[in-house]
Amino acid sequence: MAATTYPLSRSTGVCAASGRAFAEAEQYVATLVERAGQSGLERLDFSIEAWEGGARPAAPFAMFAFWRASFSPHPEKAKPLLGDAELVDLFEELAVAEQPKQVAFRYFVALLLVRRRLLRQVGVKPGVLLVSPKGSPETMLEVKDPGVDEGVIAEALEQLGRVVNVEGAGAA
């Protein structure tokens, strides 16, 4: 499996469905989308009202993943693009992922959450990483191993580390 990059950008501050600007601290839904015929991911944000009203990315976009976030018009320079809560939400939303790229992305997010001590690795079985959430040792979650080699994992974790920990890239 070749390494895939996941460049993420900060919120544009505007709902992709309505064009309305977000207010400071307003909750919204951030999405990662694939554009038909192109590689890579793009970001589209939706107000909660639009999302709950059924707004979703439309053709030529296909939704890859989504999470809830809070809008900050002037993010701090060292503030990560995805904080712990958003990262956990993204991990949970990807639980139903079936596309190989989404399965691989969820696996990388799980490894990063283990590094950040928000998940604890409790075991491994063939093709599956077993983890439990911090504070819930009785809950066991299965994360499908996409079968990538150590070099790809290290590169993906470094890239993901830059997204969630701007100050200490890769030191998550």
C-alpha atoms as a printed R data frame, in Angstrom:
    type eleno elety resid chain resno       x       y       z
1   ATOM     1    CA   MET     A     1   0.000   0.000   0.000
2   ATOM     2    CA   ALA     A     2   1.483   3.350  -0.995
3   ATOM     3    CA   ALA     A     3   1.698   6.217   1.464
4   ATOM     4    CA   THR     A     4  -1.195   8.634   1.225
5   ATOM     5    CA   THR     A     5  -1.036  12.213   2.419
6   ATOM     6    CA   TYR     A     6  -3.896  13.822   4.288
7   ATOM     7    CA   PRO     A     7  -3.390  17.589   4.086
8   ATOM     8    CA   LEU     A     8  -5.993  19.374   6.178
9   ATOM     9    CA   SER     A     9  -6.748  23.044   6.284
10  ATOM    10    CA   ARG     A    10  -8.348  25.177   8.937
11  ATOM    11    CA   SER     A    11 -11.997  26.095   8.703
12  ATOM    12    CA   THR     A    12 -12.907  28.728   6.141
13  ATOM    13    CA   GLY     A    13 -15.422  30.009   8.678
14  ATOM    14    CA   VAL     A    14 -18.292  29.673   6.199
15  ATOM    15    CA   CYS     A    15 -21.032  27.043   5.852
16  ATOM    16    CA   ALA     A    16 -20.580  25.191   2.541
17  ATOM    17    CA   ALA     A    17 -24.363  24.780   2.198
18  ATOM    18    CA   SER     A    18 -25.638  28.265   3.047
19  ATOM    19    CA   GLY     A    19 -22.597  30.517   2.691
20  ATOM    20    CA   ARG     A    20 -23.293  31.914   6.173
21  ATOM    21    CA   ALA     A    21 -20.245  32.905   8.231
22  ATOM    22    CA   PHE     A    22 -19.779  31.073  11.530
23  ATOM    23    CA   ALA     A    23 -19.867  33.044  14.783
24  ATOM    24    CA   GLU     A    24 -17.014  32.703  17.260
25  ATOM    25    CA   ALA     A    25 -17.327  29.466  19.297
26  ATOM    26    CA   GLU     A    26 -20.183  28.240  17.046
27  ATOM    27    CA   GLN     A    27 -20.359  24.465  16.699
28  ATOM    28    CA   TYR     A    28 -20.170  23.128  13.137
29  ATOM    29    CA   VAL     A    29 -19.495  19.886  11.264
30  ATOM    30    CA   ALA     A    30 -16.172  19.641   9.434
31  ATOM    31    CA   THR     A    31 -15.950  17.160   6.565
32  ATOM    32    CA   LEU     A    32 -13.142  15.677   4.533
33  ATOM    33    CA   VAL     A    33 -14.206  14.989   0.963
34  ATOM    34    CA   GLU     A    34 -12.713  13.354  -2.090
35  ATOM    35    CA   ARG     A    35 -13.244  15.059  -5.449
36  ATOM    36    CA   ALA     A    36 -14.176  12.625  -8.231
37  ATOM    37    CA   GLY     A    37 -11.200  11.844 -10.444
38  ATOM    38    CA   GLN     A    38  -8.615  13.458  -8.145
39  ATOM    39    CA   SER     A    39  -6.429  12.198  -5.333
40  ATOM    40    CA   GLY     A    40  -6.214  13.893  -1.986
41  ATOM    41    CA   LEU     A    41  -8.798  15.287   0.382
42  ATOM    42    CA   GLU     A    42 -10.492  18.669   0.681
43  ATOM    43    CA   ARG     A    43 -12.331  20.200   3.606
44  ATOM    44    CA   LEU     A    44 -15.903  21.508   3.650
45  ATOM    45    CA   ASP     A    45 -17.615  22.864   6.782
46  ATOM    46    CA   PHE     A    46 -21.351  22.871   7.520
47  ATOM    47    CA   SER     A    47 -23.358  24.703  10.168
48  ATOM    48    CA   ILE     A    48 -25.138  22.416  12.621
49  ATOM    49    CA   GLU     A    49 -28.495  23.679  11.289
50  ATOM    50    CA   ALA     A    50 -27.564  22.837   7.694
51  ATOM    51    CA   TRP     A    51 -26.132  19.435   8.697
52  ATOM    52    CA   GLU     A    52 -29.172  18.487  10.778
53  ATOM    53    CA   GLY     A    53 -31.340  19.706   7.885
54  ATOM    54    CA   GLY     A    54 -29.688  17.106   5.648
55  ATOM    55    CA   ALA     A    55 -26.977  19.164   3.922
56  ATOM    56    CA   ARG     A    56 -24.049  16.980   2.861
57  ATOM    57    CA   PRO     A    57 -21.228  17.291   0.338
58  ATOM    58    CA   ALA     A    58 -22.675  16.853  -3.165
59  ATOM    59    CA   ALA     A    59 -21.156  15.723  -6.464
60  ATOM    60    CA   PRO     A    60 -18.377  15.961  -7.497
61  ATOM    61    CA   PHE     A    61 -17.510  15.357  -3.822
62  ATOM    62    CA   ALA     A    62 -17.756  12.098  -1.874
63  ATOM    63    CA   MET     A    63 -17.612  12.288   1.915
64  ATOM    64    CA   PHE     A    64 -14.552  10.608   3.417
65  ATOM    65    CA   ALA     A    65 -14.947  11.542   7.113
66  ATOM    66    CA   PHE     A    66 -16.549  14.117   9.389
67  ATOM    67    CA   TRP     A    67 -16.337  15.453  12.961
68  ATOM    68    CA   ARG     A    68 -17.812  18.237  15.078
69  ATOM    69    CA   ALA     A    69 -15.755  21.286  15.945
70  ATOM    70    CA   SER     A    70 -16.037  24.764  17.422
71  ATOM    71    CA   PHE     A    71 -15.161  27.773  15.253
72  ATOM    72    CA   SER     A    72 -12.356  30.122  16.269
73  ATOM    73    CA   PRO     A    73 -11.796  33.021  13.841
74  ATOM    74    CA   HIS     A    74  -8.273  33.657  15.111
75  ATOM    75    CA   PRO     A    75  -6.775  30.315  16.110
76  ATOM    76    CA   GLU     A    76  -3.629  30.383  18.184
77  ATOM    77    CA   LYS     A    77  -0.532  29.661  16.095
78  ATOM    78    CA   ALA     A    78   0.367  26.509  18.025
79  ATOM    79    CA   LYS     A    79  -3.218  25.292  18.307
80  ATOM    80    CA   PRO     A    80  -3.705  21.957  16.551
81  ATOM    81    CA   LEU     A    81  -6.135  21.666  13.657
82  ATOM    82    CA   LEU     A    82  -7.760  18.762  15.487
83  ATOM    83    CA   GLY     A    83  -7.828  18.735  19.284
84  ATOM    84    CA   ASP     A    84  -8.312  15.619  21.395
85  ATOM    85    CA   ALA     A    85 -12.127  15.819  21.335
86  ATOM    86    CA   GLU     A    86 -12.268  16.286  17.551
87  ATOM    87    CA   LEU     A    87  -9.777  13.470  17.008
88  ATOM    88    CA   VAL     A    88 -11.812  11.068  19.176
89  ATOM    89    CA   ASP     A    89 -14.992  12.132  17.345
90  ATOM    90    CA   LEU     A    90 -13.295  11.500  13.980
91  ATOM    91    CA   PHE     A    91 -12.162   8.051  15.193
92  ATOM    92    CA   GLU     A    92 -15.714   7.197  16.290
93  ATOM    93    CA   GLU     A    93 -17.271   8.447  13.039
94  ATOM    94    CA   LEU     A    94 -14.870   6.268  11.026
95  ATOM    95    CA   ALA     A    95 -16.012   3.131  12.915
96  ATOM    96    CA   VAL     A    96 -18.415   2.308  10.072
97  ATOM    97    CA   ALA     A    97 -15.821   2.958   7.354
98  ATOM    98    CA   GLU     A    98 -15.588   0.334   4.639
99  ATOM    99    CA   GLN     A    99 -13.442   1.999   1.963
100 ATOM   100    CA   PRO     A   100  -9.783   0.918   2.219
101 ATOM   101    CA   LYS     A   101  -8.510   4.519   2.541
102 ATOM   102    CA   GLN     A   102 -10.964   5.233   5.362
103 ATOM   103    CA   VAL     A   103 -10.051   1.994   7.154
104 ATOM   104    CA   ALA     A   104  -6.352   2.915   6.905
105 ATOM   105    CA   PHE     A   105  -7.039   6.470   8.096
106 ATOM   106    CA   ARG     A   106  -9.002   5.173  11.127
107 ATOM   107    CA   TYR     A   107  -6.111   2.832  11.958
108 ATOM   108    CA   PHE     A   108  -3.647   5.738  11.873
109 ATOM   109    CA   VAL     A   109  -5.969   7.872  14.024
110 ATOM   110    CA   ALA     A   110  -6.223   4.971  16.506
111 ATOM   111    CA   LEU     A   111  -2.426   4.678  16.699
112 ATOM   112    CA   LEU     A   112  -2.158   8.409  17.302
113 ATOM   113    CA   LEU     A   113  -4.817   8.219  20.035
114 ATOM   114    CA   VAL     A   114  -2.794   5.421  21.664
115 ATOM   115    CA   ARG     A   115   0.305   7.652  21.541
116 ATOM   116    CA   ARG     A   116  -1.707  10.488  23.105
117 ATOM   117    CA   ARG     A   117  -2.988   8.059  25.776
118 ATOM   118    CA   LEU     A   118  -6.635   8.602  24.842
119 ATOM   119    CA   LEU     A   119  -6.854   4.950  23.792
120 ATOM   120    CA   ARG     A   120  -4.990   2.032  25.329
121 ATOM   121    CA   GLN     A   121  -3.827  -0.931  23.261
122 ATOM   122    CA   VAL     A   122  -5.166  -4.042  24.993
123 ATOM   123    CA   GLY     A   123  -4.253  -6.669  22.442
124 ATOM   124    CA   VAL     A   124  -3.893  -7.756  18.865
125 ATOM   125    CA   LYS     A   125  -5.521 -10.506  16.877
126 ATOM   126    CA   PRO     A   126  -4.881 -11.317  13.218
127 ATOM   127    CA   GLY     A   127  -5.686  -8.204  11.202
128 ATOM   128    CA   VAL     A   128  -7.133  -6.304  14.174
129 ATOM   129    CA   LEU     A   129  -5.792  -3.883  16.793
130 ATOM   130    CA   LEU     A   130  -7.724  -4.064  20.088
131 ATOM   131    CA   VAL     A   131  -8.011  -0.808  22.053
132 ATOM   132    CA   SER     A   132 -10.032   0.574  24.946
133 ATOM   133    CA   PRO     A   133 -10.926   4.219  25.604
134 ATOM   134    CA   LYS     A   134  -9.227   6.065  28.457
135 ATOM   135    CA   GLY     A   135 -11.273   5.491  31.610
136 ATOM   136    CA   SER     A   136 -13.253   2.571  30.125
137 ATOM   137    CA   PRO     A   137 -11.009  -0.498  30.379
138 ATOM   138    CA   GLU     A   138 -14.029  -2.817  30.092
139 ATOM   139    CA   THR     A   139 -14.877  -1.431  26.634
140 ATOM   140    CA   MET     A   140 -12.908  -3.079  23.848
141 ATOM   141    CA   LEU     A   141 -12.881  -1.620  20.332
142 ATOM   142    CA   GLU     A   142 -11.615  -3.398  17.246
143 ATOM   143    CA   VAL     A   143  -9.633  -1.420  14.680
144 ATOM   144    CA   LYS     A   144  -8.969  -3.187  11.389
145 ATOM   145    CA   ASP     A   145  -5.280  -3.287  10.476
146 ATOM   146    CA   PRO     A   146  -4.979  -2.179   6.837
147 ATOM   147    CA   GLY     A   147  -1.813  -4.223   6.416
148 ATOM   148    CA   VAL     A   148   0.695  -1.423   5.891
149 ATOM   149    CA   ASP     A   149   4.393  -1.705   6.663
150 ATOM   150    CA   GLU     A   150   6.197   0.057   9.521
151 ATOM   151    CA   GLY     A   151   7.618   2.772   7.246
152 ATOM   152    CA   VAL     A   152   4.177   3.771   5.974
153 ATOM   153    CA   ILE     A   153   2.834   3.797   9.547
154 ATOM   154    CA   ALA     A   154   5.692   6.021  10.747
155 ATOM   155    CA   GLU     A   155   5.205   8.448   7.839
156 ATOM   156    CA   ALA     A   156   1.430   8.573   8.304
157 ATOM   157    CA   LEU     A   157   1.748   9.158  12.059
158 ATOM   158    CA   GLU     A   158   4.197  11.990  11.442
159 ATOM   159    CA   GLN     A   159   1.803  13.615   8.960
160 ATOM   160    CA   LEU     A   160  -1.143  13.144  11.291
161 ATOM   161    CA   GLY     A   161   0.975  14.439  14.177
162 ATOM   162    CA   ARG     A   162   1.506  17.686  12.267
163 ATOM   163    CA   VAL     A   163  -2.257  18.069  11.959
164 ATOM   164    CA   VAL     A   164  -3.080  17.483  15.606
165 ATOM   165    CA   ASN     A   165   0.045  18.839  17.295
166 ATOM   166    CA   VAL     A   166   1.455  21.760  15.318
167 ATOM   167    CA   GLU     A   167   4.120  22.679  17.866
168 ATOM   168    CA   GLY     A   168   5.731  19.258  18.201
169 ATOM   169    CA   ALA     A   169   5.089  17.553  14.904
170 ATOM   170    CA   GLY     A   170   5.428  13.842  15.230
171 ATOM   171    CA   ALA     A   171   5.899  14.071  18.978
172 ATOM   172    CA   ALA     A   172   2.302  13.378  19.781
